[in-house]
Each structure stands twice: as C-alpha cells, then as structure tokens.
Amino acid sequence: MSDTTLVSAEQLTQIVEKVVASRGFDRANQQTAGHRATFALRHGIANSDLLETSLAGLDSSISAPKLLVESKDSLIYDALGQPALVQFQEAFKHAVDNGIKEIRMHKTACGAFAVPAIAYYLEQHGANGQSVCIYFNNLEGGMRRFDLTSQGQLRGLLQPRERDLAWNEVRITIGPAPSDCKTVAGTSDIDAYRARCDANGIGVRTSLWNRMQELAANH
C-alpha cells in the first residue's frame, strides 16, 4: 500500500470539517479549518505531519486568543495552545482596524496555518492596501517568513537571517517586507506546486487519511 493517498481539494476540505466537528467545534470553525488545511497542503505550506499535529491539538473549550498587551504599535496575544487551524483572524482584524503594525501570538501550535488565515482575510477585506509578513516555525524548528501581497496572494516563503521568534510563536507584520531573508520558495515554485496538486491530487499520508475517515464516520 502506498504511504500517500492523493485526494481532491473538496475531499480534503470535507474530511477536515468532519474531524473538526467531531472535536466539538461549531460550523464556522469547521469551515475555517477545512479551508486552511486544504489551502496549506495545496500550496506546500503544510504537510500531513503538521495537519495531524494540528487536529490532535484542537481544543473547543478555547473560544479565542487572550489579549495580553496592546499598544499603538503592537498586539501581544496568548493563543493558549490552540492551533492556528481555527480562530486567529479576529486578532488580525483588530490590528488592521486600529492601524497596529505588529501582532505576536504566543503559545500558538502549527503556526503555518496562519498563512491561509491571513491570506483569506486580505483577499476579502485587505489591510488598507498594505502587504503582510507572517513569521512562524516549522515542525523541524526552522524559522520561516511567508510574504503576502495586499490582496492575499502568495509572494514567497523565506528564511530570516536573524532569529527573534519563540518556538511556539507567530509574528505578523503589516507593511513593507524587510529584505533580511533568503528565499526558500518563490512565487513560481508555489504556483507549480499548486498546479501539480490540482492535476494529480493533494498528497496526504495514508495512515492519517484513514484515521480521519474513521473519526468522521464515528461522528
């Protein structure tokens, strides 16, 4: 049996929604998680390991991140361990609405899922015409920065030269992107990855896919 199962975007979205429903989340969070998971795997931002970790860490008793500090320049939140597969977008909206340029989200699991969260918000609402950078750590502990245009289009995945991020933290900056990074994947690489997924299917580890089907069936 192959270690990887190829599925359509629709199949992945639907199964994630059902698993999140089985964890006690409402319909809005189910749809949020389905979109973010599919977007991230379809664009090579996340993989099966990150999705599995995120689904296992979901906690429906946490309704929102906790605001710790607010100033005219930055917001600091505690996500209370909640994966970025759900919630998160309201903190970004608060920053945009108040002209705040930086958000730090402490104790965030699986921060890569913040990328589709912010990309979707920008696509729908924008951020006063400004681009956005999202800093997070991958499962291997490597720090990454994802750049988004003001309309939420994926500009590129980069590796910052200076590390100023806790292992379980996501940092978002609104405004021009700094240049102190080396490129890991450019726009053309991301587009090519997405095109392959659209043509051949999104790869999900078979054991995870089977487990998700069990959880969905038992709900």
Disulfide bonds with the S-S distance in Angstrom:
none
